[in-house]
Amino acid sequence: MSLRPLQDRVIIKRVDNKKTTESGIILAGSAEEKQDLGEVLAVGPGKKADNGQIIPVDLKVGDKVLFGKYAGQSVKVDGEELLVIREDEILAVFA
């Protein structure tokens, strides 16, 4: 199954979480903090403006992005956890 985001939404895969702290302590699954970094996997066509024109999303597949910890909606597709998020919830793109 594949997801095609609608409007100004993007599909993001979070980067791998660290399993140990800097001091070498191994974290249990519930103690791990979700990363707020990810890679864009799919981009919607854009948001419709009041005049009917589509405003395209200013991201592309492969972009590395920073987003808020509680942004978007988590979904599981083919056993992989992904995030569906609106463009305005993305804080920055790594250059």
LUMLO-786547 format. One line per field, with one value per residue: y, x, z of N, C-alpha, C in turn; residue in three letters. Coordinates in nm, 3 decimals. Each point is the difference from the previous one (the first is absolute). Example, Ala and Ser with C-alpha at 12.3 -4.5 7.8 and 13.67 -1.06 7.14 Angstrom:
LUMLO-786547
nyy = -0.569  0.105;
nxx = 1.319  -0.035;
nzz = 0.780  -0.072;
cayy = 0.119  0.119;
caxx = -0.089  0.082;
cazz = 0.000  0.006;
cyy = 0.120  0.109;
cxx = 0.090  -0.077;
czz = 0.000  0.073;
aa = ALA  SER;
***
This chain:
LUMLO-786547
nyy = -0.117  0.103  0.106  0.069  0.092  0.054  0.097  0.069  -0.126  -0.045  -0.103  -0.021  -0.045  -0.026  0.075  -0.092  -0.054  0.078  -0.112  0.083  0.039  0.125  -0.026  -0.053  0.067  -0.128  0.058  -0.014  -0.076  -0.005  -0.016  -0.058  0.111  0.029  -0.035  0.121  -0.096  0.030  -0.098  0.090  -0.080  0.088  0.071  0.062  0.021  0.026  0.117  -0.008  0.105  0.113  0.034  -0.116  0.083  -0.096  0.010  -0.026  -0.122  0.071  -0.128  -0.087  -0.111  -0.051  0.109  0.048  -0.028  0.114  -0.067  0.052  -0.027  0.086  0.028  0.016  -0.100  -0.086  -0.068  -0.124  -0.008  -0.119  0.018  0.105  0.062  0.068  0.122  0.029  0.101  0.109  0.062  0.065  -0.133  0.011  -0.009  -0.097  0.032  -0.114  0.094;
nxx = 0.085  -0.044  0.055  -0.104  0.082  -0.102  -0.041  0.021  -0.040  0.090  0.060  0.026  0.123  -0.025  0.104  0.095  -0.069  0.068  0.068  0.104  0.020  0.042  -0.049  -0.074  -0.095  -0.039  -0.080  -0.097  -0.083  -0.058  0.130  -0.006  0.061  -0.117  0.067  0.045  0.076  -0.013  -0.032  -0.019  -0.109  -0.097  -0.041  -0.098  -0.107  -0.052  -0.004  -0.132  0.037  -0.038  0.096  0.020  0.104  0.079  0.028  0.102  0.024  0.068  -0.028  0.102  -0.026  0.038  -0.078  0.099  -0.095  -0.029  -0.066  -0.113  0.032  -0.100  0.075  -0.105  -0.024  0.028  0.056  -0.049  0.099  -0.048  -0.047  -0.004  0.051  -0.102  0.024  -0.130  0.057  -0.060  0.011  -0.104  -0.001  0.056  0.099  0.070  0.077  0.067  0.093;
nzz = 0.000  -0.069  0.055  -0.041  0.049  0.065  -0.079  0.113  -0.002  0.087  -0.056  0.128  -0.019  0.128  0.036  -0.005  0.101  0.083  0.014  -0.002  0.125  0.007  0.121  -0.100  0.065  0.004  -0.090  0.089  -0.071  0.119  0.028  -0.119  -0.035  -0.053  -0.109  -0.013  -0.050  -0.128  -0.084  -0.094  0.007  0.027  -0.104  0.067  -0.078  0.119  0.059  0.000  -0.072  0.058  -0.086  0.066  0.002  -0.046  0.130  -0.083  0.047  0.090  -0.024  0.006  -0.066  0.117  0.011  0.075  0.089  0.063  0.094  0.048  0.126  0.006  -0.104  -0.079  -0.084  0.098  -0.100  -0.004  -0.088  -0.030  0.123  -0.078  0.107  -0.051  -0.042  0.012  -0.065  0.045  -0.115  0.052  0.023  -0.119  0.087  -0.059  -0.104  0.014  -0.010;
cayy = 0.117  0.126  0.116  0.121  0.107  0.096  0.143  0.042  -0.098  -0.076  -0.124  0.007  -0.112  0.050  -0.058  -0.101  0.047  -0.052  -0.100  0.023  0.140  0.035  -0.065  -0.144  -0.069  -0.052  0.045  -0.086  0.056  0.109  0.113  0.070  0.115  -0.002  0.098  0.101  0.010  -0.104  0.011  0.009  -0.113  0.036  0.138  0.027  0.098  0.137  0.053  0.083  0.138  0.050  0.025  -0.128  -0.047  -0.089  0.049  -0.124  -0.024  0.041  -0.110  -0.105  -0.131  -0.007  0.109  -0.029  0.107  0.011  0.027  -0.006  -0.135  -0.046  0.035  -0.105  -0.121  -0.121  -0.110  -0.114  -0.049  -0.115  -0.020  0.114  0.116  0.122  0.116  0.086  0.130  0.115  0.078  0.107  -0.056  -0.023  0.119  0.033  -0.099  0.001  0.035;
caxx = -0.085  0.074  -0.081  0.013  -0.054  -0.091  0.017  0.135  0.057  0.117  0.027  0.136  0.053  0.091  0.134  0.014  0.020  0.117  -0.038  0.080  0.029  0.140  0.084  0.000  -0.112  -0.096  -0.135  -0.115  -0.084  -0.087  0.081  0.054  -0.075  -0.016  0.082  -0.075  0.068  -0.047  0.022  -0.124  -0.019  -0.101  -0.047  -0.129  0.003  -0.001  -0.122  -0.080  -0.018  -0.137  -0.032  -0.008  0.131  0.073  0.129  0.076  0.078  0.139  0.086  0.010  0.036  0.141  0.038  0.010  -0.077  -0.017  -0.140  -0.033  -0.012  -0.139  -0.059  -0.043  -0.072  0.077  -0.069  0.086  -0.021  0.088  0.082  0.090  -0.068  0.018  -0.069  -0.069  0.013  -0.025  0.121  0.023  0.052  0.143  0.069  0.119  0.056  0.146  0.059;
cazz = 0.000  0.003  0.038  -0.081  0.084  -0.061  0.029  0.037  0.092  -0.044  0.073  0.053  0.078  0.104  0.000  0.105  0.137  0.070  0.100  0.120  0.028  -0.026  0.101  -0.024  0.063  -0.097  0.035  -0.027  -0.106  0.045  0.045  -0.117  -0.048  -0.145  -0.070  -0.073  -0.129  -0.091  -0.144  -0.076  -0.091  -0.101  0.014  -0.062  -0.108  0.052  0.062  -0.090  0.046  -0.011  -0.141  -0.070  -0.046  0.089  0.047  0.015  0.120  -0.022  0.043  -0.100  0.053  0.037  0.091  0.143  0.062  0.144  0.030  0.141  0.056  0.001  -0.130  -0.092  0.038  -0.027  -0.067  -0.033  -0.136  -0.023  0.118  0.020  0.058  -0.076  0.054  -0.097  0.063  -0.088  -0.030  0.097  0.124  -0.020  0.050  -0.079  -0.091  0.006  -0.130;
cyy = 0.124  0.113  0.115  0.113  0.096  0.141  0.032  -0.094  -0.069  -0.126  0.002  -0.129  0.059  -0.064  -0.097  0.065  -0.058  -0.097  0.016  0.150  0.027  -0.067  -0.153  -0.077  -0.043  0.036  -0.108  0.069  0.118  0.122  0.080  0.116  -0.010  0.110  0.099  0.033  -0.110  0.029  -0.002  -0.115  0.032  0.139  0.014  0.110  0.145  0.039  0.089  0.137  0.041  0.024  -0.128  -0.054  -0.089  0.065  -0.123  -0.006  0.028  -0.104  -0.099  -0.130  -0.002  0.111  -0.051  0.119  -0.011  0.038  -0.012  -0.142  -0.055  0.030  -0.125  -0.117  -0.121  -0.105  -0.112  -0.050  -0.110  -0.018  0.114  0.119  0.126  0.112  0.078  0.137  0.111  0.079  0.106  -0.050  -0.030  0.130  0.042  -0.116  0.011  0.025  -0.088;
cxx = 0.090  -0.096  0.029  -0.062  -0.087  0.035  0.145  0.065  0.121  0.011  0.147  0.034  0.098  0.138  0.009  0.022  0.128  -0.049  0.080  0.021  0.147  0.093  -0.002  -0.112  -0.099  -0.140  -0.103  -0.086  -0.084  0.079  0.055  -0.091  -0.012  0.084  -0.090  0.069  -0.051  0.034  -0.134  -0.006  -0.098  -0.054  -0.134  0.011  0.004  -0.136  -0.073  -0.022  -0.146  -0.042  -0.004  0.133  0.064  0.134  0.086  0.078  0.147  0.098  0.008  0.040  0.150  0.046  0.007  -0.062  -0.002  -0.145  -0.024  -0.024  -0.142  -0.072  -0.046  -0.073  0.085  -0.088  0.100  -0.037  0.103  0.099  0.096  -0.078  0.036  -0.080  -0.062  -0.010  -0.029  0.130  0.027  0.045  0.150  0.072  0.118  0.037  0.151  0.055  0.119;
czz = 0.000  0.034  -0.095  0.082  -0.081  0.045  0.037  0.101  -0.062  0.086  0.039  0.072  0.100  -0.016  0.117  0.135  0.056  0.107  0.129  0.018  -0.030  0.100  -0.012  0.065  -0.107  0.047  -0.031  -0.105  0.044  0.044  -0.117  -0.038  -0.151  -0.062  -0.073  -0.132  -0.091  -0.144  -0.071  -0.100  -0.112  0.032  -0.072  -0.104  0.048  0.052  -0.100  0.063  -0.018  -0.145  -0.083  -0.050  0.106  0.035  0.027  0.131  -0.032  0.054  -0.114  0.068  0.025  0.092  0.143  0.073  0.152  0.025  0.149  0.048  -0.008  -0.131  -0.074  0.063  -0.036  -0.066  -0.023  -0.138  -0.024  0.115  0.032  0.054  -0.077  0.065  -0.115  0.066  -0.101  -0.018  0.107  0.137  -0.009  0.032  -0.087  -0.091  0.010  -0.140  -0.032;
aa = MET  SER  LEU  ARG  PRO  LEU  GLN  ASP  ARG  VAL  ILE  ILE  LYS  ARG  VAL  ASP  ASN  LYS  LYS  THR  THR  GLU  SER  GLY  ILE  ILE  LEU  ALA  GLY  SER  ALA  GLU  GLU  LYS  GLN  ASP  LEU  GLY  GLU  VAL  LEU  ALA  VAL  GLY  PRO  GLY  LYS  LYS  ALA  ASP  ASN  GLY  GLN  ILE  ILE  PRO  VAL  ASP  LEU  LYS  VAL  GLY  ASP  LYS  VAL  LEU  PHE  GLY  LYS  TYR  ALA  GLY  GLN  SER  VAL  LYS  VAL  ASP  GLY  GLU  GLU  LEU  LEU  VAL  ILE  ARG  GLU  ASP  GLU  ILE  LEU  ALA  VAL  PHE  ALA;
***
